[in-house]
């Protein structure tokens, strides 16, 4: 493939390639995939998935003997697997299994089970790789089975035993976490589980055996459709029940915050006044916890990205969005001290957080109760955090907790003998640094608290 405007990751699938034109996501389908595309279209397979919000909808723009061009519904902001919370990851895994089950029942099969084939849009997981479906061959095992284990099942089981941080491993293992690595990291007792033994430990052994088959003498495996459906059902049932055995400091943040009720209401009122004046369509709340302050907005927005470092907070936010059927809210994980990098071949297959958020062009950025964690937990100078926010902010609403704030005191006390190093943490130095990058539009003290809100405009 030698197409100048093809997306850098398109080399992975000879069936076609993705390109962006005038901000629209388009896909060229090569002749090698024409038969599958026609069957999927004519049978109504695609339409059923569209109507059930399982596959991102597309429309056909052109159809010639050389190529077919389709245009997908635009997704404002794409998140990657290592930015999902535990239950978001579960939702994506279960969606993949649902699609494979439905495909088998209708004469097709997923040839890819990559976690990167899914993102979150309008409050739910959605499959975005239109060309991942192929014809089912009788008695043929699921071609993408191992990929599903290394992209979904393995990471979820690791997270269950070792914590949600395990889900970030896919940023280092873009082609899936090696099954031998998954097997070695699991407790010995997991070998007593029929599901874990057959789908992870035994798979690792078989992989070793296959790797030693230099002459290609191993017989090709066969598996009936019923057998494959049984495996899919057992994986589905196991994943649906799996949970996360860890608590977090920030998951119930607003139950412990040092605001009085009056101060909490006052903070929301100030934010609403500024938002009502600026009338944003897109915003991002960096460190937004469970989405509380976005949900308190009086004015509706087209899309609100709400990110946080804490898995439980993001999980709760996503669950709330689903219960309320909020299509405008997108929750995901973000560590502002280490945002997602660009990865893949030439670091171009998956964009960094900064590149994606710059392309998203938020009208307003919220940074509420974030700066003291960046400055005191991460040792980030004010000038550096100001530069970070200015790289993607038109307007910035930022909250500054003063030195007498109880959370600030707690963080400072954790510094022990190095507490004196953080004398720089004061409102004068904060303003001096941030006004190098922003203009001050308005400054408001939050009554009955040790916190100040700023509305800043990028210079």
N, C-alpha and C positions, 0 to 999 in steps of 0.2 A: 504494500500500500504506500503510495507516494502522493498524498493530497495535502496541499499547503495549509488549508484551513481546518483540517481535521483536528478534533480534540486529541491531546497528547496520549491519552489512554486507549485510543481507538485501535491501536495495533493489536490489541488482545483478542479481537473478534473479527475474523475475515468476512462475516456475514454483512458487515456494513460499518459505517462510522458516523460519529456525531460531530456537528459543527454549529457554531453560533453565528447568526446573521441578524443584524439590527436588534440585538438583544433577545432574539427568539432561538429556542433550541430546536435544531432540525437534525434529521437522521437520513443518511443515504443508505439504501438497501441494495446490496450487490446481487447480481444474478444468481449466485450460489444459494441465496436464501429465498428466491422468488416462490418456489413451490410451497415452502412452509408459510410464508407470508400470505399467499393466496388462500391456502387451506384455513389458516387461522382467521382470516378476514371473512371468507365466504361462509364458513361454518357458524359464524356468530360468536366464536370463542372470545375474540377480543372484546366484542360488545358486552358480553356478560361480565367480563372483568372490569370494564369501564363503569358499568351501571352499579356494580357492587363496590366501587372505590378500591379495587385491589391493584389495578394497573393504571399508570398515568395515561389519560386519554391522548389520542393523537388524531390528526386529520391528514389525509393524503393530499399532497400538493401537486405531484406530477408522477406519471407512470410511463416509462419508455422501456424498450428492450435492453437498454444499457444500465438503467438505474431507476429506482423508485425513491421519491423524496417524501418524507412525512414530517409533520411539525407537531411536537408534543406540547401539552399544556405547560405554561411557564410556571416554574417553581421559584419563588422569590429568593429563598435561601436554602441551600443544600447542607445538611449536616451529615457527618460521617460516623461510622459505628463507634469509634473511640470517643465520640462526644455524646453518646446516649447513656441514659441511666439504665439501671438493671432491668426495670420493667419495660422500658422502651426497647431494649435489646431482646427481651422475651417476645414482645409483640412482633418484632421484625422476624424472629425465628419462626414463630407460629404462622405468620403470613406466608413464609417460604414453603412450609410444609403443606399449608392449605392449597397453595398454587400447584405444588407437585401432585397432590392427591386429585385435585380437579383435572389437571392435565392428563394423568393416567386414565381417569374415567372417561376421557374424551379423545383418546388416541394420541396424546402428546406427552412430552416429558421435558422437564427443565434440564438444559444442558449446562447451566451455570447455577450455582447456589452461593454466590459471593454475597457477603453482607453489604458490599458497596452497590449492589443492585437495588437497594432499598434506601429511601430517605423518609422524612416526615413532612407531611403537607396537609394543611387544613385539619390539623388535630389528630392525625393518624398516620400509621406506617403505610407506605405505598410503594409498589414495585415499579422501577423506572427503566428496566432494560427490556424493551419491546422485543428484541431479537433473541431472547434467552430460551424460547420455546422451540422444540424440535419434535419430529415424529417419534412416537414410541415404537420400539422394535420388540416383538414378542420374545418373552423369556430373557430379556436383556436387563441386567441390574441398572440401578439409577446411576447414570454417568457422573452426576454431581454429588453423590453421596458423601464421599470423603471430604469434598469441599464444604459441604454443610457441617460436617463434624468439626472441621478446623476453623470455620468462620463463625459458627453459631453454638453448637452443642458443647464443644470443648470449652470455649470462653465462659459460657454460662455456668458450667459445672465448676470451673476454677474459681469464678466469682463467688459461688455458693460456699466453697470451702475456704477461700483465702481473701475474700473481699472484692468490692466493686472495682478497685484499681486494676484488677486482672483484665477488665474489658478494654483497657487502653493498649494492651499488647498488640492489637491489630495495627496500630500505627507503626510498629516495628516489623510485623509479619504481615505484610499486605496480601500475601498469597495464602494466608491462614497460619495459625499457630501449629507448628509441627506436632503430629499426633504422638510421637515418642516423647516430646516435651510435656504435652498434656498428661500422658500416662504417668510419667515420672513425678509430676508435681501433685498427683492425687494421693490421698491417704491409702494405705494398704487395704483397709476395710472395703474400699470401693470395688475391689475385685470380687467381692461377694454379691454385688448387685448385678443381676443378669443384664440390665440395660447398660450399665457402665462398663461391665466386662466385655460384652459383645461389640459395643460401639466405640470403645476407646482402647482398652487394654489388648483385646484380641486383634483389633485393627492395627495396633502398633506392632504386634508380633508378625502379622501377615505382611506388613510393609517391609519389615526386615527381610523376610523370606523372599519377597518380590525383588527387593534391591539386589539380592545375591543371585538372581536368575539372569546371569549375563548372556546366556544362550537363547533366552526367550522360550524356554521349554514348558513354562507354566501353562496349564490349560485355561482357556477363557471361561470365566465364571458365568453361570446362568442363574436366573431367579425369576420365578413366575410373577405375574402381576399381583396375584393375591399375596404372595410372600412379601413383595415390595410394599404393598399397602399396609400389611401388618407391621412392618418395620417403621413406616411413617407414623402409624397410629401410636406405637409404643413410644417413639420419640416425642410425639405431640403430647401425650399424656404425662410423660416425665417432665418435660419443659414447663407445662402448664402449672404443675404443682411445686416446682422448684422455687426457693425463696432465698433471700439475702440475710445472712446472720450477722449483721453489724449495725451499730448505732452511730449517730453522728452528733457533732457539737452544734451544727447549724440547722438540723432538720426541723427543730421546733424553736427556731431563733426568736420569733415574735412572741413566744410565751415567756421568754427570759429577758427581752430587751429592756433597757433602762429608761424608756419613755413613760411618762404618765399618760393616761388616756387623753388628756387635753393636748399634750404635746404631739401625740400620735395623730390626732385629728388635725391639728394645726399644720403639721408637715404635709399631710395629704391635701389640705386646702391650698397651701402655697404652690405645690406641684400642679394642682388642677388649674389654678389661676394662670400660671405660665403656659401650660399646655393648651388651654382654651384660647389664649392669645396667639400662640404660634400655629395652631391647627395642623399638627403633624399627621402624615399618613403612615409613616414607618418610624418605628423606634426600637431601640435595644436597651434593655435594663441589664447592665453589667453588674453581677452580684445581686441579682434580683430575688434570690432565695426562692420562695414558693409563689411568686407573682403577685403578692398582696397589693403593692402600690400601683401596678398596672391595672389590676381589677378595680381599684378605687377611682380610676379615671372617669370623669363625667362624659368626656368626649370619646366616641369610638374611633379606633384606628384601623387601617387596612391590615396591618400585620405588626405584631409585637414580638420581638425576640427577647426571651427572658432566660438568662444563663446564670449559672452559679457553679462553684467548685464542689459543692456537696451533692453527692448522689441522692440522698434521701429527700433533700429539698426539691431537686429536679424531678424525682419520681412523683412526689406529692403534687407538684405543679402540673405535670403531664396528666396524672390521674384526675385532677380537678378539671382540667380542660376537657377531658373526655366525658366526664359526668355532666358538665355544663354544656357540652357540645359547642365549645368555643373553637371556631375555625381560624380565628385571627392570632391565637397564641401558639408560639413555638418555643418549647423548653429544650435546653441542652446544657451539657457540661462545659465549663470554661474555667481554666486557671489563668487569671490575668498575668501571673508571674511566668507562665509558660504556655502561651496560646498554641493551639495546634499548628504544627509546621507544615510546609509543603513536602509531600513525599512521592515516591515512585520514581520511575525512570527520569533522569535529569531533574528530579524534584518538580515535575510538572503534571503528574497524573492526578493528584489530589491537591487542591489549592489550600494555602494556609488560611487560618482564621482571618488574618489581617487583609489578605487579598479578597476574600469573600465578603467581609464586612465593608470594605471600601466600595466594592461593586454594588452591594446592597444599598448604600447611600442613605443611612438613617437620617431622618429629619431632626430627631432629638436623641441624645444618649443620656440615660440615667446612670449615675454612679453614686448610689445611696449607701452610706455606711461601708464604703470600700477602701477609701484612701488611707485610713488608719491601719488596715490590714496590709496594704501594699507597702506602706512606709515603715511600719513597726515590725510586722512579721517577715516581710520580704526585704527590708532594708533598702527599699527603692527611694531614691532622692525625689523630691517634688518635681524637679525639672524633667526627670526621666518619665514620671507618670503623666505629666502634662503633655509631653511630646507624644506619648502613647495615645492618649485620648484625642489629641488634635489630629492624629492621622486619619480618623474616621468620623469626627464630630463636626456637624454644622453648628448645633447648639448643644451645650453640655449642662445638665442639671446635676451638680455634685454637692454632696453633703460633707461638711468638715466637722468631726467631733473634736472639741478642744481638749487640752491636756487634762482638765479636771473631769472629763467624761469617764464613767466607771469602766467602760470597755477599754479605753485608752490606758487608764491606770493599770488595768489587769495585764495588758500587753507589755507595758513598760516594766512592771514588776517581774515579768518573766525573763527580762533581760539581765537581771541580777547585777553583776559588777559592771556590765556594759551599758547600764541605764544612762549614764552621763553622755554617751555617744549620741543619744537621741534628743539632745537639747534643741536640735534644729526643728523638732516637731512643734511648731507653733503657727498661729494663724497668720502672722506677719510674713514668715517665710513661704507659707503656702500661697498667699496672694501674690507675693513678689514673683514666684516661679510661674504660676499659672497665667499671670497677666503678660508674660512674654509671648504666650501663644494665643491667648483669648482676650476679648474685650469684656469688661464687666457690664452686664445688662442690668442685673439687680442682685441685691444681697439681702437675705432675710434671716434674722435670728428665730430659731424655733423656741417659742416661749416654754418655760418650765423644763428646759433641757440645757445641755452643754453643747448643743449642735447648731451649726449655721448652714443654710442652704444658699447656693450660688446659681444664678443663671448666667452662663457664659456663652459668648459667640466667637467662633473661630476667626482670627484675624485674616 
